């Protein structure tokens, strides 16, 4: 995750809802908003707790 990114919306979800949340995120992008979604911002295998706090 780049600390320079600015986000309009934080998408928090249950893992079973991920497909629907990703679709909502794509719709937000189409509306000109910048959503934050873990799958889009975190690299696999890296500690995510510190990044999430930022």
C-alpha positions as CSV (number, residue, x, y, z in Angstrom):
1,X,0.0,0.0,0.0
2,X,1.3,3.4,-0.9
3,X,1.2,5.9,2.0
4,X,0.6,8.6,-0.6
5,X,-2.8,7.3,-1.6
6,X,-5.9,9.1,-0.5
7,X,-9.2,7.3,-0.2
8,X,-12.8,8.4,-0.1
9,X,-14.3,5.2,1.1
10,X,-13.1,2.4,3.4
11,X,-14.7,-0.9,2.3
12,X,-15.0,-3.1,5.4
13,X,-16.6,-6.5,4.9
14,X,-17.0,-10.1,5.9
15,X,-15.0,-12.4,3.6
16,X,-18.1,-14.2,2.3
17,X,-19.3,-10.8,1.0
18,X,-16.1,-10.1,-0.9
19,X,-17.5,-10.5,-4.4
20,X,-20.3,-8.0,-3.8
21,X,-18.0,-5.6,-2.0
22,X,-15.6,-5.7,-5.0
23,X,-18.5,-4.9,-7.3
24,X,-19.5,-1.9,-5.1
25,X,-15.9,-0.8,-5.2
26,X,-15.8,-0.9,-8.9
27,X,-19.0,1.1,-9.1
28,X,-17.6,3.7,-6.7
29,X,-14.5,4.0,-9.0
30,X,-16.8,4.6,-12.0
31,X,-18.4,7.5,-10.0
32,X,-15.0,9.1,-9.4
33,X,-14.4,8.0,-5.9
34,X,-11.3,6.2,-4.6
35,X,-12.3,3.2,-2.5
36,X,-10.0,1.3,-0.2
37,X,-10.2,-2.5,-0.3
38,X,-7.7,-4.8,1.3
39,X,-7.3,-7.0,-1.7
40,X,-6.5,-4.0,-3.9
41,X,-4.1,-2.4,-1.4
42,X,-2.2,-5.2,0.5
43,X,0.5,-7.4,-1.0
44,X,0.1,-11.0,-0.1
45,X,2.4,-12.2,2.6
46,X,3.1,-8.8,4.1
47,X,2.0,-7.8,7.6
48,X,-1.2,-6.0,7.2
49,X,-1.9,-4.7,10.7
50,X,0.5,-1.8,10.5
51,X,-0.5,-0.8,7.0
52,X,-4.2,-0.8,8.0
53,X,-3.4,1.6,10.9
54,X,-1.8,4.0,8.5
